[in-house]
């Protein structure tokens, strides 16, 4: 199971002044355009700035919290049981990345390393979506997999989850096959794969 509720909305900047053409004037015999400001930029509020996400490894005592997040992110026939989630998190070569903001966990990702890495799940709570958190987690997992020697990474997503499919395609994943009735509710899964570029050694190419 690897579906995401993607949100790629970037941090908004304070609105810039919008000049509008007002007329012309002559300066030294040369005509020059005159503009007036239709809006004045607001000073940024230093008390309401977005708090950045911090990525870290999950702690063993956070299993219950992550399980509850998974239950909220996915329907019952797709969400993992506590036992399943624990097995995936503790499997050899596995890592779980947690995204934290102001002390609260907004989402997490579980992946397994190997010759071909595998994304098990990406979970992002509704309150933290549309902030690029899914991309942040996915890109960090790819970096870790690549560093561990994985040459590719794969994952599965439901055939009817168009937002997830679009999200993964934007990140360079391609559909390679379909698994019939992959999920407990009978829905087929699309298997996606992405090749990971070899790590640079910093040495010039001869």
C-alpha positions in Angstrom: 0.0 0.0 0.0 1.5 3.3 -1.0 -0.8 6.1 -1.7 -0.5 9.7 -0.9 -2.7 12.7 -0.5 -0.5 15.1 -2.4 -0.4 18.7 -1.9 2.2 20.7 -3.8 1.0 24.2 -2.9 4.0 26.3 -2.2 4.4 28.8 0.6 2.7 32.1 -0.3 4.7 35.2 -0.4 3.4 38.7 0.5 1.6 40.2 -2.5 3.8 42.5 -4.5 2.6 46.0 -5.7 0.7 45.8 -8.9 1.4 48.9 -11.0 -1.1 50.0 -13.6 -0.4 52.3 -16.5 -1.7 55.8 -15.8 -0.5 58.1 -18.5 2.7 59.7 -19.8 4.7 62.8 -18.9 7.5 64.6 -20.5 10.9 64.8 -18.7 13.5 66.8 -20.5 11.5 66.6 -23.7 11.2 62.8 -23.5 7.9 61.0 -22.9 8.0 58.6 -20.0 5.2 56.4 -18.7 3.5 57.1 -15.4 2.2 54.2 -13.2 0.2 54.2 -10.0 0.0 51.4 -7.4 -3.3 49.7 -7.2 -2.3 47.8 -4.1 0.3 48.2 -1.4 2.2 45.2 -0.2 1.5 44.2 3.4 4.5 43.9 5.7 5.1 40.2 6.5 3.7 39.2 9.9 6.6 37.7 11.8 4.3 36.0 14.2 2.3 34.1 11.5 5.1 32.7 9.3 4.8 29.0 8.3 6.7 26.7 10.6 9.0 24.4 8.6 8.7 20.6 8.8 11.5 18.6 10.5 12.2 15.2 9.1 13.5 12.5 11.5 13.5 8.8 12.1 10.4 7.5 14.0 10.9 6.2 17.5 9.6 2.8 18.6 7.2 4.4 21.1 5.5 6.2 18.3 3.9 3.1 16.7 0.5 3.9 18.2 0.6 7.5 16.9 1.6 6.4 13.4 -1.1 3.7 13.4 -3.8 6.2 14.3 -2.5 8.5 11.5 -2.7 5.6 9.0 -6.3 4.8 10.2 -7.3 8.4 9.5 -5.6 8.6 6.1 -7.0 5.4 4.6 -10.3 3.5 4.6 -10.6 0.4 6.8 -10.1 -2.0 4.0 -6.8 -0.4 3.0 -5.4 0.9 6.3 -2.9 -1.3 8.1 -3.4 -3.1 11.4 -1.1 -2.3 14.3 0.6 -5.7 13.8 1.1 -5.1 10.0 2.5 -1.6 10.6 4.9 -2.8 13.3 6.2 -5.6 11.0 6.8 -3.2 8.1 8.6 -0.8 10.4 10.8 -3.4 12.0 11.7 -5.4 8.9 15.4 -5.6 8.0 16.5 -2.6 5.8 13.4 -0.6 6.7 13.2 3.0 7.8 10.4 5.2 8.9 10.6 8.9 8.3 8.4 11.2 10.4 7.6 14.8 9.4 7.1 17.0 12.5 5.9 20.6 12.7 5.8 22.5 16.0 6.0 19.2 17.9 3.1 17.5 16.0 3.5 14.7 13.5 1.9 15.7 10.2 2.8 12.6 8.3 5.2 9.7 7.8 6.7 7.3 5.2 7.8 3.7 5.5 10.3 2.3 3.0 12.5 -0.8 2.6 16.0 -0.6 1.1 17.6 -3.2 -1.2 18.8 -3.5 -4.8 15.3 -2.0 -5.6 13.9 0.0 -2.8 10.2 -0.1 -2.0 7.9 2.6 -0.6 5.4 0.9 1.7 3.2 3.8 2.5 3.0 7.6 2.7 0.6 9.1 5.2 -0.2 12.8 5.4 -2.9 14.1 7.7 -5.6 16.3 6.1 -4.5 19.3 8.2 -1.0 19.2 6.7 -1.9 18.5 3.1 -1.4 21.0 0.3 1.9 22.0 1.9 4.4 19.9 -0.1 4.8 17.4 2.7 4.2 14.3 0.5 7.0 15.5 -1.8 9.3 16.2 1.1 8.9 12.7 2.5 9.2 11.0 -0.9 12.3 12.9 -1.9 14.0 12.2 1.4 13.2 8.5 1.1 14.7 8.4 -2.4 17.8 10.1 -1.1 18.2 7.5 1.6 17.5 4.6 -0.7 20.0 5.9 -3.2 22.6 6.3 -0.4 22.0 2.7 0.7 22.7 1.4 -2.8 19.2 1.0 -4.2 19.3 1.5 -8.0 15.5 1.9 -8.3 12.4 2.3 -6.1 8.9 0.8 -6.6 5.5 1.3 -5.0 1.8 0.5 -5.5 -1.2 2.7 -5.6 -4.9 2.0 -6.3 -6.0 2.3 -9.9 -8.8 4.7 -8.9 -6.5 7.0 -6.9 -5.9 9.6 -9.6 -4.3 12.2 -7.4 -1.7 9.7 -6.1 -1.0 8.6 -9.7 -0.5 12.1 -10.8 1.7 12.9 -7.8 4.0 9.9 -8.5 4.2 10.7 -12.2 5.3 14.2 -11.4 8.1 12.7 -9.4 9.3 10.5 -12.2 7.5 7.2 -11.5 6.2 5.1 -14.4 3.5 2.4 -14.3 5.0 -1.0 -15.2 2.1 -3.4 -14.5 -1.2 -3.9 -12.7 -1.9 -6.3 -9.9 -5.6 -7.5 -10.0 -7.5 -7.3 -6.7 -4.4 -6.2 -4.7 -6.3 -4.5 -2.0 -8.7 -6.1 0.5 -11.7 -4.2 -1.1 -10.9 -5.9 -4.4 -9.5 -2.8 -6.1 -6.5 -3.4 -8.5 -3.2 -1.8 -7.9 -0.8 0.0 -10.3 2.8 -0.9 -9.8 5.1 2.0 -10.4 8.9 2.2 -10.6 11.5 4.9 -10.7 15.2 4.5 -11.6 17.5 6.2 -9.1 20.6 8.0 -10.5 23.9 6.6 -9.3 25.5 8.6 -6.6 28.2 11.1 -7.7 31.7 10.2 -6.5 32.9 13.8 -7.1 35.5 12.5 -9.5 35.8 14.0 -13.0 34.6 11.7 -15.9 37.6 10.6 -17.9 
